[in-house]
């Protein structure tokens, strides 16, 4: 008779025998047989929002720029363009669980200003019963390639989902999994012109806690419109090569937010030519110029405050010159209160926290709403 005191010894012997003869234990077999059945859907079999130049050759299907851009933009911009910031996958399903099967391009999952969830993770939203976008779940990377259960226990019913892709990492492959037997419908990009943002590490998403909290993503949900994010950390400098690529996009509006990576001299050198370049490519597309945000500790750093003053004056001069030259549908966003006025809107004085991104989106919203009238 096996007494409770002898049970641990018996289990030890079973484990040892199983290890010697490679015989799985009953408990392991039961676990394997109870694993859920998953229906997998490769997202490259339809298209995703935030991915332009869809018919052109790429190194990776998920690259922001086509292959031809490699020889025109700077080496660093090209490298950064391989991140999936701004891209989202749309689908509809009544599944109770959502899985991800992903392979990231890089094995580094965070940066100086970004957490793993923001840098290399996935961020899921869904429409509620009123049709509003609401956050569902985020998933940080466990390793460079994995299958993970992102969320389970979802309420019954068919609903629309949007999955934001990583801010700073790239993707080699991605499939969505739903419970076998549930309904799944891939949703193509919405047939409406996107808002195109060109900017710096702030535009790129540093230091959002997750991909859906960047101001570009927030504004995309508020306006219920596709977004193209051309943020390049440390390298948003009003480059003509980027402007040439932007001109290919039939945008609803262009937002140029590069001043944080520039100084007064380079703003005066590059801003007017970039606006003229975009207007020549897309004559009817509104253009929004955004002043340099103020570092939240510049109130106590006079040299930094003077730098912002000079940047603001330079951009205002460019705006005035363009208006005097007859440019219309040209809009301007001031930078003083982009992050609030209480010094609480950033992670490091420069890069917005989630609070800072929300505040920035609130400043952008009325100007963009005006620019988007009739578009």
N, C-alpha and C positions, 0 to 999 in steps of 0.2 A: 504493500500500500504506500502511495506517495503522500507523505505528509507535507504541510506547507514549508517546513524547514528544509525538505529535500528538493523542493521545486527549483530554487536557484541553481543547484548543482545539476539537475537534469537539463535545464535550459542551457547552461554552460556547455554540457556535453553535446547537445544538439547543435549548438553554434559551431563547436569545434569540428564535429563530423561534417557539417555543411561546408565549412571552409576547406576541409581536406578533399572532399569529393565534389566540390562545386555544386552542391545541391541546395537550391533556395529554400528557405524556411517557409512554412505555411503563411506566416504573417506577411512576408514580402510578396508572395504570390497574390494574396488577397488585395494588397495595396495596388499592385499592378493592374489587377482585373477591375478595380474600382475607379481607375483613372477615367476622366470624362472623355467622351467622344467629341472631337473638335472638327469643325469644318473650316478650312483655311482658305483665305482669299488674298492673293498677291496683289498689292496695290498698284503695281506697274501694269496690270491688265486694264486699268482705267486711268484717269488722269487726276492730278491733285492741284489744288489752288496754290498760287504763289510761285508757280513754275512756268516761266515764259520760254519762248524760243523752242516750243515743244517738238517741232519737226526737224530741228537741227541736231547734228551729231554732238554727243557728249562723251566724256570719259565714264561718268557714272550717270545713271538715269536721274539721280536726285541732285545733280549739280545745279546751282543757280544760273550760271552762265553757260552758253554753248562752248564747244571746244575752240572755236575760232577766236574767242576772247583771250585765250592764253597768250597770244602774241601781241596784243594791243594794250591791255591793262598792265599795271605794275605787277611784279612777281608776287608781292605780298597781297595785293587785292585779289589776284587769281587764286592764291592759296585759300584766302578767307571766303572766296565765292563758293567754295565746295561745301560749306556749311549749309544746313537746311533751314536756317532761320526764315520765318515767314510762311513756310509751306504748311498746309494742313490737308488732311485726308477726310473727305466727307462720305458718309454712308448712313443707311437706315437699317434698323434691325429691331426685332423683338426679343433678342437673346437676353438671358439672365446673367451671362458672364462674357467678358471680352478678354481675349488673350492676344499677346504680341509675340511674333517670331521675327527678331531683328538681328541685323549685323551692322554694327557701327564701323565707320571708316578708321577711327582712331581709338587706341586703348587708353587715352588720357581723358578723364571724365570731369575735370573741373579746371578753372583758371583762377587767376588772382582775384577776380571780381565776380566769379560765378560758382554756384554750388553744382554738384553732379546732376541734380534734377533739372536745373535750368540749362546747364551746359550741354548735357548729353541725354536728357530724359524726354519723356513724352507726356503730353498734357491733354486730357480728354474733357470735352464739353458736350452738352446735349441740349436740345430745345425742350423746355417744360411745356405744360399744358396750355400756357398762354402764348407759346411760340418764342419765348425769350431764351437766350443762351445762358445756361447755368453750368458751373463747374461740376465735374463728376469725380475725377481721380487723376493723380499724377503717378508716374512710374519712373524712378531713377534706374540707371543701368547697374546690373549686378556684375556683368562682365561684357566683353566686347560683342559677343554674339550669344543669344539665349532665347529660350521660349519662356515666357512668363505669363501668369494670370494677372492681368492688370486690375480687374475689378469683378466682383461677383455679388450676388444678391440684388441685382437690379430689379426694379419694379416691373411688373408685366406691362406689355403694350409696345406697339411699334413707335419708334421715335428716331429723329435725325441726330446724328453725332458728328462732331468735328474733332479730329485728333491733330493737335499741333506737334510738329516734329522738332528735334533738338535745335537749340539756338547756335551752338558753336561746333558741334560735331557734324560729320557727314554720315550718310547711310549707304551701305552697299546693297542691302536687301531688306524688305519689310513685308510681312503678311499679317493680316488681322484674322483672329480666330473667334468664331461664335459657336454656341452650343449646337451640336449636330441636330438637324431637324428644325432649327429656328429659321425665320425668314431673314435674308440678308440682301440688300440692294446697294450696289456701289453708286455713288452720286457724282456725276461729272462736275467740273468747275462751273459755277454760276455764269450764265451768259450775260455778264454786265461788266463794264470796263472797271479795272482796278484802280485803287489809289497806290501810287508808286512813291515810296520813301527812299531817299538817298541820303546817307548820313554816316555817323561815326559808331564807336562802341556803344553809345547810348541807343542808337537806332538798332544796333546789332543785338542788344538785349542785356548788356551788363548794367546793373546787377539784379535783374528780375529773378525771383525765386523759382519761377517756372515759365515755360514758353508763352502761355496765355496771358501773362501779366505785363508783357512789353506794351508800351502805349500804342504801337502799330496794331497789335492784335486786339487790344481793347477797342480801338476805334473801328477796326474791322467788324467787331460784333455790334457796336453801337449803330453803325451805318448799315449793317447787314450787307457788306460789300467785300469782294476779294481785295487782298492787299499783296503787293509785291515789296518785299523788304530787301533793299540794297544797302544794308548797313555793313560797314567794313571797319572792324575795331582798329582804332588808331590810324585809319587810312581813308577816311571820308574827306576828300580834299578838292571837290569840284573838278575832278579830272575830266578832260575832254573825251578820253577813251571810254569812260563810263557813260558820259553824256551821249555818245554815239549809240551805245547799246540801249540806253533808256529811250532814245528816239524811235526805236523799233516797236515800242510798246504803245498800243492804242489805249492810253491811260485816261481815266476820268479826271485826274489831277496829278501833277508832280509836286512833291514836297522836297525841298532842298534844305537839309539840316546838317550842314558840314562845318559850320563855324567853330565848334569845339576842337576840331583838329587843325585849325588854321590860325593865322594872325592877321592883323589889319592889312598888311601889305599883300598877302596872298589872296585875301578876300577881294581886294580892289583889283588884283590882277586877273582873277578867274571867274568871278561871279557873273559879270555882264556877258562875257563870251559864252558861258554855259547856258544862260537864259536864252540868248540869241540862237544858240545851237539847237536847243530843245524846241523853241518856237518855229524854227525853220523846218524841223522834222515833223512837228505836230502843231500846225498853226492855231488850232482852236482849243488846245488843252490848257486849262488854267495852271498857273505856277505859283507855289507858295514858298516864300523865303522865310527862314526861321533864324532869329538871332541866337547867338551863343547863350546857353543857360549860364547862370552865375553859380560858381562853386558855392556851396552852402556855408563855407567858412571864409568866403572872401570879404565879409564884413569886418574881419579882424586882420586881414592880410592886404594892405594897401596896394602892393605891387600886383597881386592877382586881380583885385578890383579894377585897377587901371587897365589891365589887359582886356577885361571884359568890356570896359568903356570904349576902348579903341576898336574892338571887334564890332560892337554895336554901331558905332559911328561909321565904320567902313561899309557895313551892310546897308545902313540907311542911305548912304551916299549912292551906292549901286542902285538901290530901289528908286531913288529920286531920279537918277540918270535915265533909267529905263522908262519910267513914267513920262519924263520930259521928251523922250524919243518916240512916244506914242504907243508904248506897250500897254495893252489892256488885259483884263483877266489875270492881273498880277496882284498877289495878296502878301501880307506881311504879318508875322507873329513876333511880338516882342519877347525878350528873354528874361526880363527881371524876375518874373513870378512863375516861370515854368515849373519850378520845383517847390513852390510855396515861399513864404517869407519868414519861416520859423526855424530854419536850419535843420529840419528833421526829415528831409525828403531824399537823402542819399545813404548809400552804404559807406562811402569814403570821402564825401565832400564833392565828388564829381559825378559818380554813376548813380542813377536813381535806384532807390529801393522800390518795392511794390507801391508804397505810398507815393513816392515821387513820380512813378510812371502814371499812376492814376491822376495825379494832379496835372501832369503834362498833357494827358489826353483831354482833360477838362478845358485846358487853355486852347488846345488845337480845335476842339469840337465846333465852336461857333464859326470860326474862320473856314474850316473845311465845309461846314454845312452851307455857307454862303457860296463857296466856290463850286459846290456840287449841284447847285440849282439847275435843273433842266438837263442833268447828265446822268 
